[in-house]
Amino acid sequence: MTTKSALAMSTAIVAAMVGSVAPLTASSHREAPAITEHPKVDGTDMYLFRSYETGREGYVTLLANYQPLQVNYGGPNYYTMDADGIYELHIDNDGDAIEDLTFQFDFENALANNGAGIGLDIGGESVAIPLKYAGPILANDQSLLNEIETYSVTMIEGDRRSGKRSAIKQAGSNITTFTKPLDHVGLKTLPDYDAYADQYVYDFDMAGCDLPGRVFVGQRAEAFALNLGEVFDLINFVPIEGDSEPGAGDGGGFDNGITQSRDNDDLFGKINVTTIAMELPIDCVTSEGEPVIGAWTTSSLPQAELENPSPAYEDTSRTGGALVQQSRISIPLVNEVVIGLPDKDRFNGSEPIDDGSFATYVTNPTFPRLVELLFGPPLGLENAVAPTNLPRTDLVAAFLTGLPGLNQPQNVVGSEMLRLNTAVPATARDAQKSFGVVAEDLAGFPNGRRPGDDVIDIILRVAMGALCHPVPLGFELGVDGAVENTESDLINLGFCAPEDAPIGALALTDGAPISASELQDAFPYLNSPVPGSPNGTAVSN
């Protein structure tokens, strides 16, 4: 299908897909009742993008964050992964909403000295210390590290439970064990955290692929910018840009609207997460003739757990039975603000192929109506805020099928996942636009998701009907006669009309900015974790 013909796809065709699809879904920070009971397997965010590190043009990067809201001083146990669970990254490379490749991570913890731990001579008795380290941990000396966390990775082709399994090995070896670095306790314990952690970025070999991939698992600084507290306090601000341009500081925008400030952000660079990062050769994860891949991440625990009344370090409980999925993450904010409360736990346990049962939440979303109830009357727009084009075929295309002509697979089955057209070249970090596709940067969200994409503002605007208004994509999407940055560049994607979305053209925002320049431009891309103590220079011994 050509770009031009794809853009001409009628709303009626997209609407026909609605019966088989589900909602736009989920950045997860304690987003469903049941997952709050299992914070170690709580997924927070998923990223999928063409690698933009110099020299890595032939690769795609997947980042899956877990364990939300990690305070940097969270000792003495900090944030190991769940040794009873598994964490998985899934890729669908033919558009059928079923995984074709799964990378399964399994973690183990062990004490030093063959399980006895580091001990001190106290009056002639060797007594185990109470901490995970007995002194500084250096890049070339981890002899004082008391607990070592490792993991293995299995690649599964086909069904995640019954498909063909092969072990991922460190490049050029038969070693199948990888090490996760200690969380960033502080600058006295870890005086050079980057040198220590960087040695645990591994090249690896995978079956059937001539090029090596890369993997890293470790603590990173939270990269998700969000005015979290105010948003969930009934959106306790006016969510329209208060400046003439974001960050202008001139108050020339919407009267009493919020202005961009790091002070509005509750997460970015202030707390930590645990990141599972993989970089994979594009040729080894795409199928012939289809450059678009979809991805999501899940975590699972054994169905049964029996607590040990006399627990030991490696025997706190006994588990068994089938693996039961606990968390599912791909597109941000779905389970938090789209899925209804009765179905949040069910969504976390579901697979993309099941998404038809959630379809009403995206075709008839409640979030725009909630915004209308909160801000319509004060703005003199009572019953004139939420888009009226129901069912919301614009949201179906943006989040459940991909945009025609950009990141929609040829034989798409509507389902919620991040979708990336790997044929679109990566944009260098310093040239990236935080509003992604709608800002004419086709390598950004919703064509995948990069760490520097302002997904909160993008999703807020799309939810309130931005795609009902002309967007400056005619030149980029190959529309005949379109000239870049001119009136002819503006096109309506055909899902709805401007009158269907009264505020769809406004600069809606949560006031918490994000920019790719604030993040690293090399794998694993997210910044080093916020240290526990001190937050300045290292303390001398």
N, C-alpha and C positions, 0 to 999 in steps of 0.2 A: 504494500500500500504506500503511495507517495505521501509526502507531508501535506500537500495541498488537499488531496482527497480525504486524508485522515481528518484534517481540520473541518472538512465539510460534513463529517458524520452528524447526523441529525440527533436532536435531543430525544426523539422517539426511540432510536436504536439504543442509546444509553439507558433510557428508562426501561427498556426491555430486560436489561441486565439486573435491574433492582431485585427481582424476585430471587436471585441466586447469590446475593452479596450481603455483606455486613457493614459494621460501623467504621468510621474513622477512629483509629485507636492509638495508643497509649504510652505516654511518658508516665512512669510509675514511681511516685514517692509515697509509699504506704497508701496506695490508691484503692484497695479493696479490703473488706473486713478480714478475710481469712489470712491474707498475706502478712498482716501485722503480727501474726503469731510465729512467723518464720522469717525474720529479717535477713538471715544469711542468704536466703534464696530469692530475695525481693529484687527483681530487675528494675532499674530506674530509667535507663535510656539506651537507645540503639542508634548507631551511626553506620552509614553505608555510602562510600564515595570512591571515585577514582583517586588513587594515590597522587598527591601533589608534591611529594618529596622529590627533589631533583634526582633524575636517573631512575625513577621507579614508575615511569609512564605506563608500563605494561601490567600494572597491578591494581587490584581493588582492595580497599581496607574495610574491615568490619570491626566495630568497637561495641562491646556490650558491657554496660555498667551495672553493678549489683551493690547491695547493702547501702541504702540511702542514708543521707544525713549523718555521715561519720564525723563526729567532733574530733579535731586533731589531737586533743588531749585524752583520748578515750582509752587510757591504760587501766590496769596493767596487761589486759588480754588483747586489746585492739581488735582486729577484724579479719580473722582467718575465714576461709570458705568452709562450707558445710561438707565434712567428709562422708556423710551419709547420702548426700544428694549428688545429682549430676547437673551440669550446665551445658546447654547446647546452642550452637549457632546453625540455623537452617537456611538453605538456599534452594529456591525454586527457579530453575533455568528454562522452563518451557511454558510458563504461564498457567499451569493447571491447578494452582493453589495447593500442591502437594510437594513436600520436600524431595529434592533429587540428591542433595548432598547435605550431610549433617556432620558437624565437628563437635564431638562429645568430650567434655572436660570432667575429669574425676580427680578429686583432691585427697591428699593424705597429710597428716601431721605426725611428727615423730620427735621425741626428746633426744638430746645429745647423749653420748656415751651409751649407745645401744639401748636407749629407753630409760636409763636411770636418771638422766638429767645431769646438769652441772652441780657438783656438791662442794661444800666448804668444810674444812676441818674445824669442827667446833668441839674442843675438849677431847680430841682423839676420835670423834665420830664424824663420818662423812655425811653431811646433812644437805639435802637438795635445796637449792635456792628457790625463792617464790616467783622470780621474774623470768621473762623469755630471753633475757640476755644478762650477762654478768659484767659487761664493760663495753667499750666502744666497738662498733662493727665497721670494719673497713673493707674496701673493695678487694684487697688482697689478704684479708685476715678475718675470717668469721669464727675463729676458735672460741669466742666468748658468746656465740649465739646458742641459746639453750633449746630452742624449738625450731625445727626446719619444716617448712611447708613445701610440698612437691605436688606435681600433677602429671597425669598422662592425658594424651589426646587420641581419640579414635575417629577416623573418618569412616562414615557410613554412607554407602551408595544405595539410594532407594529408601524404603521405609525405615524410619529412625529406629525401630525396634527389631525388625526382621531382615533388614538389608545386609548387603555385603560389608563386612567390617575389616578395616586394616589399620594397624597402629601407625601413628605419626612418629617419625624418628628424627633425632637431631641430625642435621645435614652431614652426610658422609660417614655415618656411624650406625650402629644398631642400638643406640641408647634411646629408650622410650620414656625416660623420666626427665621432667623439667622442674626448675625451682622457681618458686614465687618469693620475691624479696620481702623482708620484714617491713611492716608499715613504718611510716616516718615518725618514729618516737620523738625525735628532736635532734638538735644539732650537736649535742654532747655525745649522744649515743651513736649518731650517724653523721659525722662531721662533713662527709661528702656523699650525700645521698645519691646524687646522679651517677657518680662513678660506681657506686655500689649497685644500684638498680639496673644500670644500663648493661651490665654484663649478663643479665638474665633476659635480654632480647636475643632470641634464638632463630637461626636459620633452620628450616626443617625440610625433609623430603616427604612427599606424599605420593601414594601409588598412582601410576598412570600419568604423572606430570614430569616433564623434563626440567622444569625450573623449580628452584626452592622457594618456599614461602617463608614468612616470618611470624613469630608468635611472642607475646609478652602477656603475663598476668601479674598485676600488682596494683598498689594504691596509686591513685591519681587525684589531682585537685578537681573538684566538681566544675564542669564546663557549661552547665545548664543555667542560663541567666533567667531568673523568674522572680517577679514581685510576689513571692509565695504567700506570705502572711496576709497581705492586703487583698489578693485575688480571692482567697477563700473566706475572707470576711465580707462576703456579699459584694465583691469588687469594690473595695472601700477607697475609690479614687475615680476620677472621670477619665475613662480609657481612650482619650483622643489627644493627639500630640498638641502640646501647649505652645510650641515654638513654630516659627515659620518653616524651619527645617529641623529634623532631629538633631539635637545637640547644639542648636544655634544659641540657646540661652537668651533669646530676645523677647520671649513671651508674645510673639507675633502670630501664634496659631489659635487654636480653639480656646475660647475664654474659660479659664479655670481648668483647662486640660492639663494632664500630667506631662512633665518634661523629662527628658532622658537624663538619668543619673545613676551611677553605681550605688548611690545610697538607697535606691529603690529595689536593689537586687539582694535577695536573701541567701543566694547559693553560690554564685560564681566566685571561685577562689577563696571561699570562706570555710568550706567544709570539704570532705573527701569522699571518694567512692572507690570501689574496687573494679578495675577494668580488665576485661578479657579482650585482647587485641589480636587480630589476625590480618596478615597481608597475603593475598592469594593471587597467583598469576591469572589474568583475565581469561586466557585461552583454556585454562583448566577448570573454570567454573561456569563457562557459558556453553550453550549447545549450538550446534551448527545452524547458521542462518538466523539465530535469535540473539541479539546483543543485550536484551533486557533481562536482568535477573531480579528476583525478589528475595528479601531476607527478613528474618525475625529471630528472636532469641527466646529460649524457654529454660526453665529450671524444674526439676522434679525430685520428689522424695519417695522412699519406699512407702507402700500403703500402710504398713503396720509398724508400730514402735512400742516396745515394752521397756519401761524405765527400770534400770538396775538399782535396787535398794542399797547396794554397797558399791557405788560407782568407782571405777579406776580411770586413770588418764585415757586409756584406749578402750574403755568399756563402760561408758556411761549409760548405754541403752542397747537393746537388741532390736534390729530392724529386719523386715522381710516383706515378701509379697511384691506385687507388680509396682513399677514406678508410676507415680501419680503426679501429673503436671501441676505446679503451684503458681507459676508466673509466665506471662507471655507479653513481650514488648516488641514494638516496631515503631510505627508513626507516633509522635508525641501526643500526650494529653487525652487519648481516647478513653481509657478506662477511668481516668480522673474526672472528666467533664462531659463525656458523651454517653457512656453506658449508664443505664439506670441502676440505682442502688440494688434492686433485687437481682440483677444479673452480673454484677461485677465479679463475683467469685467464679461464676460459670464461664465468663469470658476468659478469665485467667487460666482455666483448665481446658480451653477449647483449642482447636486447630483452624487454620485459615479455611480449609475446605468446609468447615461447619458454619461459616459466617452468615449464611442466609438466615439463620435463626435470630440474628441481631439486626436485620436490615432496617427495621423501622427507626432505630436510633439514629441512623444517618440520613435516611430519606425524609424523616419528620423529626429533626433534632430539637431538643428542649433548650439547649444552651442559648440560641439566639432569642428565644422567647423570654428566658430569664433576664438577659441583658435588656430587653425591651421593657420588662416590668420594673427593673431597677432604674433605668435611665430615660425611658420614654417621657414620662410625665414631667420630670425636672427640666428636660430639654425642650419641652413643648412638642414632643413627638409621640404622644400617646397612641398606641396601636399603629405606629409608623416607623418601626426600627427593624424588626425581624424580617428577613426576606420572605416573600410570599410565593415563590416558585416551588410549590410542593407537588410531587416529591422533589427533593433537592438533587436533581441529576448532576448539578455542578459539583456537589460533594462526592457523589458516586465516582465521577471521573477523576477528581483530584486525589482521592484517597483509597479507592477500592479497585480501580481498573488501571490507573495511570492515565496521563493526559494523551489523547490521540495525537500521533505525530511526534511525540517526545519520548515517553517512557511507558507506553502501553504495549504489552506483548502482543504478538500477532494473534494468538489463540487464547486470549485472556479469560480466566474464570474469576469473576469479581470476588475479591477477598482483601482483607486488611494486611498489608505488609509494606515495607519500604521497597520501592522499585527504582532501579537504576539502569539507565541506558549506558552501557559501558562503551558505546561508540562515541559518546560525547567527550571530547578531551577535557582533562582536568584544568581548572583555573588555578594559576599560581596563588599562593596564600595572600600576598599583598595586593592582588588584583581582584580578589573575591568580593562579591557584594552580598551583604548579610541578608538581603531579601530574596536571594536566589533567583529562581526562574522569572518571577514577576518583575525583577530588576534587570532582566536581560542577561543574567548569568545562568546559562542552561545547565551548568554542572552542579547547581545547588538545589536545595529543597524546593518542591517535592520530587525532583529527580534525584533520589537518594537523600542523604542528609549529611552535611559536614559539621564539624564542631563549631564553626563560626557562623552558621546560619541562624538567624533570629526566628526560630520556629514559632515562638509564642505570638509574635506580632503577625507573622504570615498566616498562622492558623486562625487567629482572631479575625483577621480581615477576610479570609476566605469563608469562614463560618458566617460572617455578616454580609456576604454577597459580593466580594471583590471581583469574582469571575463573571458576574452579570454585567460588569462595566468593561469598556475597551481596555485592553492591556497592550503594552508596547512590544509585542512579540512577532509582528508580521514579518519583519526582515529575518529574524532568527529562525522562524519556522518555515521560511521559504514561500511566503505568499506572493503571488505574481504582482509586480509593480510596487511592492513595499520598499521604501527607502529608509534606512536606519535613522532614528531620531527625528522623524518628520511625521506629519499628520497621517501619512499613508502607512506608517508603522503600527498605528493603533488598530487593533482588530477585536471584534467580539467573538469569543469562542463558540457562541451559538447555544449555550445551555439555558440562558435566561436573558432578560432585558434589563437595562438600568432601572427602569421603574419598578422592577421586582425587588430591588435592594436599595431602600432609601438612603442608607448610610454606608453602602458598600464601597464608595469612593473616598471615604474619610480616612485619615491617617490614624487608624486605631492602634493602640499600643498599651503595654503594661508598664512602660517607662523604664524597663531594665534592659539596657543595650548590650549587645555582644558584637564582637568583631573578630575575624580570623587572625588579625594582627596581634591579638592578645594571647594567642595560642601558639604552640610549636608548629614548625613546618616540616617535621620529620616524624616518622613512626616512633612511638605510638600516638603522636600528635597532641594528646592532652597534657597539660602542664604537670610538673612534679607536685606531689602532695604537699599540703600545708603542714609544716612541721609542728609537732606537739609542743616543744619548748626548746630554746627560746625562739622567737620569730625574728631574730636578728642575726648576729654573728655567732660562730661556735664558741663555746666556753672551753677554756683551757683546763686541762686536768691538773 
